[in-house]
């Protein structure tokens, strides 16, 4: 039971926390206008003898509650996040979940929000609450396993595309989970937290006996059941409708993929593949020199073909989107481990050698960001000035097998810096 409940526990905990952060809003505002638990929380605090300033007689503000101005500021921050492809945004149609909580109604959105987005958005808000959330998110992300690049996975002897966790870290993860749970109970009215939050203390125990808990998730199965259900238009002839719709759906999808030159592979989640060759772009002399430096079997620019899309262990990346005028999507930002720590870059173009015998599935011509600095362990901040990284690495080209299978959302800050929000694993940092 505990193994498959992790997703549900995180979803419920995220919903609990966001409700407490926003609280009651006036009837004319978006949010939780029907919220009516503040009075009971004041009485509960008085009964337990805690948070004295919030007692009914004192009527002070809750230290876990965001003010209206803070919510508006966080809504603006969320609006500045540029999301990668196939990742659902938490801001659309002019508002985010800070104003319309329905923006996070799906389980996977709440999971992404609690573990990846909130630690970045709350970087300078509610210090005690932020500390608890960051510690919990960090522990859960480590427990979910690291997302290694193809080359790193091969060197570790694990199947590329799989998550992996170091058994020696499990005890420290358990300690962090327990401490984070204590901090959460100390930050919020304990009566508001649902009892299933206690499951957190058992996660490491079940990881030791069953492996990474994400393997037991039913999320994809449940979502596909809904998709199948929507294919049936006549409940009195469900089997006939389903058979016809599935056949038509499969044929249309196959036709779409073949027309778009997509490479078919039985191991798409475990390989790195480039698709959509671009005949109007060409590799530069600098690209050629860097590919040769990496051991590529090429001698001329014509030996390299430019590609637009890379499927890296199942993750979707698109080259050349960083400098686009639109802020809707950006699939160009990557992260990889170089000299013992995670670095970030955006891809200008993907390259592949046409010379027979070159075993590398492809290369990425990149522009490095600066060395990350961290407001907290889950909040990397970079700038566009990556000259020091370029000098250290000595190349603006990396093999796509060096790229971590982690898509990156980017919060654009007005001072020319950017916060990186990866969707899996954690940054590798030098000790």
Residue pairs with C-beta under 8 A, 6 or more apart in sequence:
2 199
2 202
2 203
2 206
3 206
3 210
3 213
3 216
4 216
4 217
4 218
5 196
5 199
6 199
6 203
6 213
6 214
6 216
6 217
7 107
7 111
7 217
7 218
7 219
8 107
8 196
9 196
9 197
9 199
9 200
10 110
10 111
10 114
10 115
10 140
11 107
11 110
11 111
12 194
12 196
12 197
13 114
13 193
13 194
13 197
14 104
14 110
14 111
14 113
14 114
15 110
16 188
16 192
16 193
16 194
16 197
17 114
17 118
17 129
17 133
17 184
17 188
18 97
18 101
18 104
18 113
19 32
19 35
19 101
19 192
20 62
20 64
20 65
20 188
20 189
20 192
21 64
21 65
21 66
21 126
21 129
22 31
22 32
22 35
22 65
22 66
22 71
22 98
22 101
23 32
23 35
23 38
23 62
23 65
23 66
24 32
24 33
24 35
24 36
24 38
25 31
25 32
25 33
25 35
25 68
26 33
27 33
29 68
29 99
30 95
30 99
30 100
31 71
31 98
31 99
31 100
31 101
32 101
37 192
38 62
39 56
40 191
41 54
41 62
41 189
41 191
41 192
42 54
42 55
42 56
42 59
43 56
44 189
44 190
44 191
45 51
45 52
45 54
45 55
45 189
46 55
46 56
48 190
51 62
51 63
52 58
53 60
53 61
54 60
54 61
54 62
54 63
61 67
63 126
63 128
63 129
63 187
64 126
64 128
64 129
64 187
64 188
66 74
66 125
66 126
70 125
71 98
71 99
72 98
74 96
74 98
74 121
74 122
74 125
75 91
75 95
75 96
75 98
75 99
77 121
77 411
78 90
78 91
78 96
78 97
78 98
78 117
78 121
79 91
79 96
80 411
80 412
80 413
81 89
81 90
81 91
81 117
81 409
81 410
81 411
81 412
81 421
82 327
82 328
82 329
82 330
82 409
82 410
82 411
82 412
83 89
83 329
83 330
83 409
84 316
84 317
84 329
84 330
84 331
84 333
84 407
84 408
84 409
84 423
85 316
85 318
85 329
85 331
85 407
86 316
86 407
87 112
87 407
87 409
87 423
88 106
88 108
88 109
90 96
90 97
90 103
90 104
90 109
90 112
90 113
90 117
91 97
91 103
92 103
95 103
96 103
97 103
97 104
97 113
103 109
104 110
104 113
107 219
108 219
112 423
114 133
114 136
114 137
115 137
115 140
115 141
115 144
116 137
116 141
116 378
116 421
116 422
116 423
117 409
117 421
118 133
118 137
119 130
119 133
119 134
119 137
119 138
119 376
119 378
119 379
120 378
120 379
120 411
120 419
120 421
121 411
122 129
122 130
122 133
123 130
123 375
123 376
123 379
123 419
124 375
128 183
128 186
128 187
129 187
129 188
130 376
131 183
132 180
132 183
132 184
132 186
132 187
133 184
134 376
134 377
134 378
134 379
135 176
135 179
135 180
135 183
136 176
136 177
136 180
136 181
136 183
136 184
136 200
137 378
138 176
138 377
138 378
138 426
139 173
139 176
139 177
139 180
140 177
140 203
141 378
141 425
141 426
142 165
142 169
142 173
142 426
143 165
143 170
143 173
143 177
143 203
143 204
143 207
143 212
143 213
144 163
144 212
144 213
144 214
144 424
144 425
145 162
145 163
145 164
145 165
145 212
145 214
145 425
146 163
146 164
146 165
146 425
146 426
147 163
147 313
147 404
147 405
147 406
147 424
147 425
148 156
148 158
148 160
148 164
148 404
148 405
148 425
149 336
149 337
149 401
149 402
149 403
149 404
149 405
150 160
150 271
150 272
150 312
150 313
150 400
150 401
150 402
151 399
151 401
151 402
152 337
153 159
153 160
153 161
153 162
153 164
154 160
156 164
158 164
159 270
160 270
160 271
160 313
161 269
161 270
161 313
161 314
161 405
162 270
163 212
163 214
163 425
165 207
165 212
167 208
170 204
170 207
170 208
171 204
173 204
174 201
174 203
174 204
174 205
177 200
177 201
177 203
177 204
178 200
178 201
180 200
181 197
181 198
181 200
181 201
184 193
184 197
185 193
203 213
206 213
207 213
210 216
228 242
228 246
231 241
231 242
231 245
231 246
231 249
232 238
232 241
232 242
232 245
233 241
233 245
234 240
234 241
257 264
260 275
260 276
261 275
261 276
261 277
262 275
263 273
263 274
263 275
265 271
265 273
268 311
268 314
269 313
269 314
270 313
270 314
271 311
271 313
271 361
272 310
272 311
272 312
272 313
272 361
272 362
272 400
272 401
272 403
273 310
273 311
273 361
273 362
274 307
274 309
274 310
274 311
274 350
274 352
274 361
274 362
274 400
275 307
275 308
275 309
275 310
275 311
276 307
276 308
276 309
277 305
277 306
277 307
277 308
278 306
278 307
278 308
278 349
281 306
281 349
282 301
282 306
283 291
283 301
283 304
283 306
283 349
283 351
283 365
284 301
284 365
285 301
286 396
287 301
287 304
287 349
287 351
287 363
287 365
287 396
287 397
288 298
288 300
288 301
288 303
288 304
290 363
290 365
290 395
290 396
290 397
291 298
291 304
291 351
291 353
291 363
291 397
292 298
292 299
293 394
293 395
293 397
294 360
294 363
294 395
294 397
294 398
294 399
295 360
296 353
296 358
296 360
296 363
297 353
297 355
297 357
297 358
298 304
298 353
298 355
298 358
299 355
303 353
303 354
303 355
304 351
304 352
304 353
304 354
304 363
305 351
305 352
305 354
306 349
306 350
306 351
307 319
307 349
307 350
307 351
307 352
307 362
308 318
308 319
308 320
308 349
308 350
309 316
309 317
309 318
309 319
309 350
310 316
310 317
310 319
310 347
310 350
310 362
310 364
310 400
310 403
311 317
312 400
312 403
312 405
313 405
314 405
315 405
315 406
315 407
316 331
316 407
317 331
317 332
317 334
317 347
317 350
317 403
317 407
318 329
318 331
318 332
319 332
319 347
319 348
319 349
319 350
319 364
320 332
320 347
320 348
320 349
321 329
321 330
321 331
321 332
322 330
322 332
322 333
322 346
322 347
322 348
322 367
324 330
327 412
330 346
330 410
331 407
332 346
332 347
332 348
333 344
333 345
333 346
333 347
333 408
333 410
333 420
334 344
334 345
334 346
334 347
334 364
334 366
334 403
334 404
334 408
335 342
335 343
335 344
335 345
335 403
335 404
335 406
335 408
335 420
335 422
335 427
336 342
336 343
336 345
336 398
336 402
336 403
336 404
337 343
337 402
337 404
337 428
338 389
338 392
338 393
339 392
340 428
340 430
341 372
341 427
341 428
341 429
341 430
342 372
342 380
342 404
342 427
342 428
342 429
343 368
343 369
343 371
343 372
343 389
344 368
344 369
344 372
344 380
344 382
344 408
344 420
345 366
345 367
345 368
345 369
345 386
345 398
346 366
346 367
346 369
347 364
347 365
347 366
348 365
348 366
348 367
349 364
349 365
350 362
350 363
350 364
350 365
350 400
351 362
351 363
351 364
351 365
351 397
352 361
352 362
352 363
353 360
353 363
360 399
360 400
360 401
361 400
361 401
362 399
362 400
363 397
363 398
363 399
363 400
364 397
364 398
364 399
364 400
364 403
365 396
365 397
366 396
366 397
366 398
367 384
367 386
367 396
368 386
368 389
368 390
368 393
368 396
369 382
369 383
369 384
369 386
369 389
369 418
370 382
370 383
370 384
370 385
370 386
370 388
370 389
371 382
371 388
371 389
372 380
372 381
372 382
372 420
372 427
373 380
373 381
373 382
374 380
374 381
374 427
374 429
375 381
377 426
377 427
377 429
378 426
379 419
380 419
380 420
380 427
381 413
381 417
381 418
381 419
381 420
382 417
382 418
382 420
383 416
383 417
383 418
384 416
384 418
390 396
404 422
404 425
405 424
406 422
406 423
406 424
406 425
407 422
407 423
407 424
408 420
408 421
408 422
408 423
409 420
409 421
409 422
409 423
410 418
410 419
410 420
410 421
411 418
411 419
411 421
412 418
413 419
